[in-house]
């Protein structure tokens, strides 16, 4: 609750964005988690891993899906 007596919703920024670099040959890979969910390459914008490409299931951790894989290099 804030000083005015109302509850404030914590804002958590999106740390991953979808990768749209069609020149990246790994964009065409079909990566699926064990649940069969097709994954799209993302770019991390977290302070610890800025500009790193990755695949991560949207159910990672919450639904006990363990698909998380770094692309391996940084973008320019």
PyMOL commands that set and color helices and strands:
alter all, ss='L'
color gray80, all
select helices_A, chain A and resi 25-28
alter helices_A, ss='H'
color red, helices_A
select strands_A, chain A and resi 16-18+31-32+38-39+42-44+52-56+68-74
alter strands_A, ss='S'
color yellow, strands_A
deselect
rebuild
show_as cartoon
